[in-house]
Amino acid sequence: MNKKFAIAIHGGAGTILKSTMTKEKEDQYVSALKEAINIGYKILEDGGTSLDAVEEAVVSLEDCPLFNAGKGSVFTHNGIHEMDASIMDGRNIDAGAVSLIKNIKNPVRLARKIMEKSEHVILAGDGAEEFARQFNIEFADKKYFYSEFRYDQLQKALQSDSIFLDHTELDHKFGTVGAVALDQMGNLAASTSTGGMTNKKWGRIGDTPIIGAGTYANNETCAISCTGSGEYFIRTMTAFHVHSLMKYGNYNLDIAIRKVIHEILPSIGGDGGLIAIDNNGNVVMDFNTEGMYRAWKKGGENGNETENESVLIY
Amino acid sequence: MNKKFAIAIHGGAGTILKSTMTKEKEDQYVSALKEAINIGYKILEDGGTSLDAVEEAVVSLEDCPLFNAGKGSVFTHNGIHEMDASIMDGRNIDAGAVSLIKNIKNPVRLARKIMEKSEHVILAGDGAEEFARQFNIEFADKKYFYSEFRYDQLQKALQSDSIFLDHTELDHKFGTVGAVALDQMGNLAASTSTGGMTNKKWGRIGDTPIIGAGTYANNETCAISCTGSGEYFIRTMTAFHVHSLMKYGNYNLDIAIRKVIHEILPSIGGDGGLIAIDNNGNVVMDFNTEGMYRAWKKGGENGNETENESVLIY
């Protein structure tokens, strides 16, 4: 096996302050990121598809209570959990997404099922759950998503009537998770999943389920998964913007992302970050916040490099 | 007054067959399009904003039972009406959108209120209606949206278990409505509104409420409103794609749209059309279907042209 392959994941960007981070907590995050990246890497190493790799890496992050997605999802204003997710196949720019779903254990699995088994791209709310039932997607009850930590976050947010992304006053963090991968067949894929914002009202939809905003994959250029202040990522079409700069502006991945994250997003007040892989296996992980939980791992031809994996927070 | 200004509107694209069109019906469509375009034109002529012009033109089309938006919305599988709409301000790329709303008389008014009065871009379902109530948006009951014609369409669709965009067997039509405008201050705006698909299931969200897919406006380039097979418009980011080709590929409006409508969309099986205005007042209306209900009207410097308005179907 000598084809390049690579995977990158993130567990959200934001103000991750060293002062509020203990060694024990940091170890937990690093270990959760390592577990997720190794699950995806193994699939790629065994010759599996980038789609499977990003799906299983995101499932691993959704199952971890540390991240604001799946099990660790934050509470909405009404004390429920409303989750969004999306997945995209760079081979044929096919895509699937879910929004405002309440009782699905792994939203990314439902997004993939929509991509493969329906004529649609985005399904939302009760309708999406009806689709899930027909296709034997695993449900989970309110108890599964409950945690005291998230419930306390809601109470604080309710007191100040603020809408919070996943955070405390000192720890402003966008707790979305995501993965991008290049497989040995040369195919790219991307996936993103989120539990939204603490105290979220009014059926707000962020960038995560919006193809081109929070998630994009196209074998012609790159695969992207974003995390940040979703409204700004929608207005600038962040993920597709990187693709456009590469395809029509002849930017490389690195420069395209620098422009989007450090010029275009900040010009309208947007903060956050993204992870990306181009069709040559180059990985870029960039953000305009203080930190982003992230990791990458490369194999095949890339394995000859001195360093072939990395887990980072700040 | 000698600044250029212009507005264009559409009432959906698709297989509009002359064989199923009577003179009387054609007159009705032409008259409805004329009414809507004149409402928008008057606002621009009086020095009003492109935002007001596109909102009021779309309201006029939403109030007309001929088009699949607002009052004329088709029935979903469950016999209800689920509407989507969006609006975008080219000055500051601010945007608002609603999805899966049931009881709002004019979805475009709610989209604009979200843009101006919330921190969000997209609100959906019951949550969006809760927001609407707080901001005194006009509601309408089931009776308002009922028509025998639309109900019969649903019965036919249920019999064959097909998901239809607004059509009969002979008349396959995407009944979305939209407007784009350039005002005398040089600002662009775009808006789109739809009643979705007859027999629509599972809380499907199409391209209409997705900024960058069905609607986009940016003073740097152009304003766009799309109509067609929404899933393909999402996957190709149709509206933002035109912007990208102009901004990063140095295409002019005409060639950019030709590429998107006649190359990129058909390459994955997408059909439909769009209307657009660039920041110099050029209007382009293009589609890869047999027809698109459409009209444009120009004033100011443009008024010197021999022809300064046009209403077309085929």
HADDOCK unambig.tbl for C-alpha pairs under 7 A between the chains (distance, minus, plus):
assign (segid A and resid 93 and name CA) (segid B and resid 235 and name CA) 6.36 0.50 0.50
assign (segid A and resid 94 and name CA) (segid B and resid 235 and name CA) 6.74 0.50 0.50
assign (segid A and resid 95 and name CA) (segid B and resid 235 and name CA) 6.90 0.50 0.50
assign (segid A and resid 120 and name CA) (segid B and resid 204 and name CA) 6.87 0.50 0.50
assign (segid A and resid 120 and name CA) (segid B and resid 231 and name CA) 6.04 0.50 0.50
assign (segid A and resid 121 and name CA) (segid B and resid 231 and name CA) 5.76 0.50 0.50
assign (segid A and resid 122 and name CA) (segid B and resid 204 and name CA) 5.86 0.50 0.50
assign (segid A and resid 122 and name CA) (segid B and resid 205 and name CA) 5.35 0.50 0.50
assign (segid A and resid 123 and name CA) (segid B and resid 202 and name CA) 6.12 0.50 0.50
assign (segid A and resid 123 and name CA) (segid B and resid 203 and name CA) 5.14 0.50 0.50
assign (segid A and resid 123 and name CA) (segid B and resid 204 and name CA) 4.42 0.50 0.50
assign (segid A and resid 123 and name CA) (segid B and resid 205 and name CA) 5.91 0.50 0.50
assign (segid A and resid 124 and name CA) (segid B and resid 203 and name CA) 4.93 0.50 0.50
assign (segid A and resid 124 and name CA) (segid B and resid 204 and name CA) 6.39 0.50 0.50
assign (segid A and resid 125 and name CA) (segid B and resid 203 and name CA) 6.40 0.50 0.50
assign (segid A and resid 127 and name CA) (segid B and resid 201 and name CA) 6.76 0.50 0.50
assign (segid A and resid 127 and name CA) (segid B and resid 202 and name CA) 3.50 0.50 0.50
assign (segid A and resid 127 and name CA) (segid B and resid 203 and name CA) 4.40 0.50 0.50
assign (segid A and resid 128 and name CA) (segid B and resid 202 and name CA) 5.07 0.50 0.50
assign (segid A and resid 128 and name CA) (segid B and resid 203 and name CA) 6.01 0.50 0.50
assign (segid A and resid 130 and name CA) (segid B and resid 202 and name CA) 6.42 0.50 0.50
assign (segid A and resid 131 and name CA) (segid B and resid 202 and name CA) 6.02 0.50 0.50
assign (segid A and resid 201 and name CA) (segid B and resid 127 and name CA) 6.76 0.50 0.50
assign (segid A and resid 202 and name CA) (segid B and resid 123 and name CA) 6.14 0.50 0.50
assign (segid A and resid 202 and name CA) (segid B and resid 127 and name CA) 3.50 0.50 0.50
assign (segid A and resid 202 and name CA) (segid B and resid 128 and name CA) 5.08 0.50 0.50
assign (segid A and resid 202 and name CA) (segid B and resid 130 and name CA) 6.41 0.50 0.50
assign (segid A and resid 202 and name CA) (segid B and resid 131 and name CA) 6.00 0.50 0.50
assign (segid A and resid 203 and name CA) (segid B and resid 123 and name CA) 5.13 0.50 0.50
assign (segid A and resid 203 and name CA) (segid B and resid 124 and name CA) 4.92 0.50 0.50
assign (segid A and resid 203 and name CA) (segid B and resid 125 and name CA) 6.41 0.50 0.50
assign (segid A and resid 203 and name CA) (segid B and resid 127 and name CA) 4.40 0.50 0.50
assign (segid A and resid 203 and name CA) (segid B and resid 128 and name CA) 5.99 0.50 0.50
assign (segid A and resid 204 and name CA) (segid B and resid 120 and name CA) 6.86 0.50 0.50
assign (segid A and resid 204 and name CA) (segid B and resid 122 and name CA) 5.85 0.50 0.50
assign (segid A and resid 204 and name CA) (segid B and resid 123 and name CA) 4.41 0.50 0.50
assign (segid A and resid 204 and name CA) (segid B and resid 124 and name CA) 6.40 0.50 0.50
assign (segid A and resid 205 and name CA) (segid B and resid 122 and name CA) 5.35 0.50 0.50
assign (segid A and resid 205 and name CA) (segid B and resid 123 and name CA) 5.90 0.50 0.50
assign (segid A and resid 211 and name CA) (segid B and resid 234 and name CA) 6.81 0.50 0.50
assign (segid A and resid 211 and name CA) (segid B and resid 235 and name CA) 6.83 0.50 0.50
assign (segid A and resid 212 and name CA) (segid B and resid 237 and name CA) 6.71 0.50 0.50
assign (segid A and resid 231 and name CA) (segid B and resid 120 and name CA) 6.03 0.50 0.50
assign (segid A and resid 231 and name CA) (segid B and resid 121 and name CA) 5.75 0.50 0.50
assign (segid A and resid 234 and name CA) (segid B and resid 211 and name CA) 6.80 0.50 0.50
assign (segid A and resid 235 and name CA) (segid B and resid 93 and name CA) 6.36 0.50 0.50
assign (segid A and resid 235 and name CA) (segid B and resid 94 and name CA) 6.74 0.50 0.50
assign (segid A and resid 235 and name CA) (segid B and resid 95 and name CA) 6.93 0.50 0.50
assign (segid A and resid 235 and name CA) (segid B and resid 211 and name CA) 6.82 0.50 0.50
assign (segid A and resid 237 and name CA) (segid B and resid 212 and name CA) 6.70 0.50 0.50
assign (segid A and resid 244 and name CA) (segid B and resid 244 and name CA) 6.11 0.50 0.50
assign (segid A and resid 245 and name CA) (segid B and resid 248 and name CA) 6.57 0.50 0.50
assign (segid A and resid 248 and name CA) (segid B and resid 245 and name CA) 6.56 0.50 0.50
assign (segid A and resid 248 and name CA) (segid B and resid 248 and name CA) 5.34 0.50 0.50
assign (segid A and resid 248 and name CA) (segid B and resid 249 and name CA) 4.81 0.50 0.50
assign (segid A and resid 249 and name CA) (segid B and resid 248 and name CA) 4.82 0.50 0.50
assign (segid A and resid 249 and name CA) (segid B and resid 249 and name CA) 6.09 0.50 0.50
